Amino acid sequence: MLHKSLNTALRAYLAYRYSRILGIHDHGVALNNQQFKTLIEKAKGTTYGRMHDFSSITSHREYQESCPLTDYNSVKNMFQEVMDGHNNLIWPGSIDYFSKSSGTTEDKSKYLPVSKDLIFKNLRASGWDATSCIYNHQADANIFGKKNLLMGGSLKKLSNGKRIGDVSAIMIDNLPEYTKRFYAPNFKIALMDDWEEKIELMAQQLIHEDMYLIGGVPTWIVVLFRRLLELSGASNICELWPGLKLYAHGGVGFEPYIEQFNEYLPCPDLDYMEVYNASEGYFGVQDDLNNDDLLLLTGNGIFYEFIEDHNIDFPNPDTVSLQDISLDTKYELVISSVAGLWRYRLGDMIRFTSKNPYRFKITGRTKQFINTFGEEVMISDTDKAISLACHKVNARVNNYTVAPVFMDSTRKGGHEWIIEFGKEPRDIDLFQKVLDDCLQEVNSDYQAKRYKNIALENLKIHKAPQGIFEEWLRKKGKLGAQNKVPRLSPMRNYIEEIKELIKTS
């Protein structure tokens, strides 16, 4: 009865809150410009604000002239000072959380500041915005009447009291107290850092629940699903959780997982929702569950700028304001935030599909692409090609990575793939050809380079044994929710490491 009453009360609040989403629809540019003014005003007394004369900045043009574009390498020393306990450097007051960078499998992790303002004005606010979209779409939404799973990472406390970990763990740690009763497993398990033990304990606890919503990176959700079915003997997850109504995902492209999730989740009324929640902040949400584009959240503590794709490699590229973006042009995302990131280059590429409201799709990473031969292949291309190819030959892919095969005096160039199948195609040679055809279909530059095999040979596929990508992440010390296998790399180091691991497995 208590849960039912709370869900009814929160439904009324969420109906009111959805008006914020409608406000973003109608006033996206104005809200973005207001964030800029608020950020500059609040941070003018910080070390960074004084260094760049924030007190004199009155326009976006002056901001561009006074503040250089930054990336992690250019500001990591200042971030380290903040982590060491120095206050008022990049944002007023103390910053007590640091998020471990997602989307990287480099030897050294990146840690981004997460201020109280980012937690409340961005992460938590955007979470409520996403929830209001669910309740607006689902007439009988019952998130606060049942149990929900958020598969987060882990948190570690430093000797000076600072906490570092995945942004998902930071969000879980800062959930409103009255909502924590609606999540499972318990928070001790949810924030564990040993992923093998964590998955096992999650499965043992969740097998006795009927979940309403699940959220997490698809790769690790699938690992949990496998264990749940092993323990329960159920034929699919909907048989185990008949009340399941929504899966929220983000962090990696979902297209390669669609067929796999359709098998795990053959639920008649299940909705899928994509969110764009990175280590640096929460930027977008699928506000219309009948439309797979993401709404840019312009009112939640972030000011956005954009770099056109053909300028990203210039030393100091110009940025484009939100009101000046063009549709169907790829942009690198640049943010300034309430955590003290200033004109910070995320390395994420997006493409706007609408200006009224400002909706977009994530197309990949500036560092996760292959353009060795002028083919300009992005993650969105390979994800789409995989999905199409699997549909045509009735296969399913669990994971994959791609690298170029460099030209030499004896061979032409090409692309080499390692694929871990969930359901193998009957004829791998046929699948190889179909996948190559599908990649040509979705990327005209690749198609041009493949014309009559003049520049590029047909792609080559290696089948990987089950669990090989998990094993590679484990050996790299990167097993966890926020760490993912790089889909594309212009170099061969990742693929050679995985090939070597396959030989010894």
SULTA-V472215 format. One record per backbone hydrogen bond with DSSP energy under -0.5 kcal/mol. NH is the residue of the N-H (numbers start at 0). CO is the residue of the C=O. If there is no record, write none. Layout:
((NH:CO) (NH:CO))
//
This chain:
((4:0) (5:1) (6:2) (7:3) (8:4) (9:5) (10:6) (11:7) (12:8) (13:9) (14:10) (15:11) (16:12) (17:13) (18:15) (19:16) (20:16) (21:17) (22:18) (23:19) (24:20) (25:21) (26:22) (27:23) (30:26) (31:27) (32:28) (33:29) (34:30) (35:31) (36:32) (37:33) (38:34) (39:35) (40:36) (41:37) (42:38) (43:39) (43:40) (45:42) (46:87) (47:88) (49:45) (50:46) (51:47) (52:49) (53:48) (55:52) (56:53) (62:58) (63:59) (64:60) (65:61) (66:62) (67:65) (69:342) (73:70) (74:70) (74:71) (75:71) (78:74) (79:75) (80:76) (81:77) (82:78) (83:79) (84:81) (85:80) (87:90) (87:92) (95:93) (96:113) (97:162) (98:111) (99:164) (100:109) (102:481) (108:106) (111:98) (113:96) (118:114) (119:115) (120:116) (121:116) (121:117) (122:117) (123:118) (124:119) (125:121) (126:122) (127:123) (128:124) (129:125) (130:126) (131:127) (132:128) (133:129) (134:130) (135:131) (136:132) (137:133) (138:136) (140:137) (144:141) (145:141) (145:142) (146:209) (147:181) (148:212) (149:147) (150:148) (150:214) (151:149) (154:190) (155:163) (157:155) (157:161) (160:157) (162:95) (163:155) (164:97) (165:153) (169:165) (170:166) (171:167) (172:168) (173:169) (174:171) (178:175) (179:175) (179:176) (181:178) (182:179) (183:147) (188:185) (189:185) (190:186) (191:188) (194:192) (197:193) (198:194) (199:195) (200:196) (201:197) (202:198) (203:199) (204:200) (205:201) (206:202) (207:204) (208:205) (210:208) (211:146) (212:146) (213:245) (214:148) (215:247) (219:216) (220:216) (221:217) (222:218) (223:219) (224:220) (225:221) (226:222) (227:223) (228:224) (229:225) (230:226) (231:227) (232:228) (236:263) (237:263) (239:235) (240:236) (243:240) (244:211) (245:211) (246:270) (247:213) (248:272) (256:253) (257:253) (257:254) (260:256) (261:257) (262:258) (263:259) (264:260) (266:264) (269:266) (270:244) (272:246) (274:248) (275:283) (276:274) (277:275) (277:280) (280:277) (282:275) (282:280) (283:275) (284:294) (285:273) (286:284) (288:286) (290:287) (293:359) (294:284) (295:357) (296:282) (297:295) (299:296) (302:335) (304:333) (305:319) (306:331) (308:329) (310:307) (311:307) (311:308) (313:310) (316:313) (319:305) (323:320) (324:321) (327:351) (328:325) (330:349) (331:306) (332:347) (333:304) (334:343) (335:302) (336:340) (337:300) (339:336) (341:339) (342:340) (343:334) (344:69) (345:332) (345:343) (346:332) (348:363) (349:330) (350:360) (351:328) (352:358) (353:358) (355:356) (358:353) (358:356) (359:293) (360:350) (362:348) (363:348) (364:367) (365:346) (368:366) (369:376) (373:370) (376:369) (377:375) (378:367) (379:362) (380:377) (381:377) (382:378) (383:379) (384:380) (385:381) (386:382) (387:383) (388:384) (389:385) (390:386) (391:387) (392:388) (393:389) (394:389) (395:422) (396:255) (397:419) (398:419) (400:417) (401:486) (402:415) (403:488) (404:413) (405:403) (407:410) (410:407) (412:454) (413:404) (415:402) (416:459) (417:400) (418:461) (419:398) (420:418) (421:395) (422:395) (427:425) (430:426) (431:427) (432:428) (433:429) (434:430) (435:431) (436:432) (437:433) (438:434) (439:435) (440:436) (441:437) (442:438) (446:442) (447:443) (448:444) (449:445) (450:446) (450:447) (452:449) (453:450) (454:448) (455:448) (456:412) (459:414) (461:416) (463:418) (467:464) (470:466) (471:467) (472:468) (473:469) (474:470) (475:471) (476:473) (477:472) (479:477) (482:479) (488:401) (495:491) (496:492) (497:493) (498:494) (499:495) (500:496) (501:497) (502:498) (503:499) (504:500) (504:501))
//
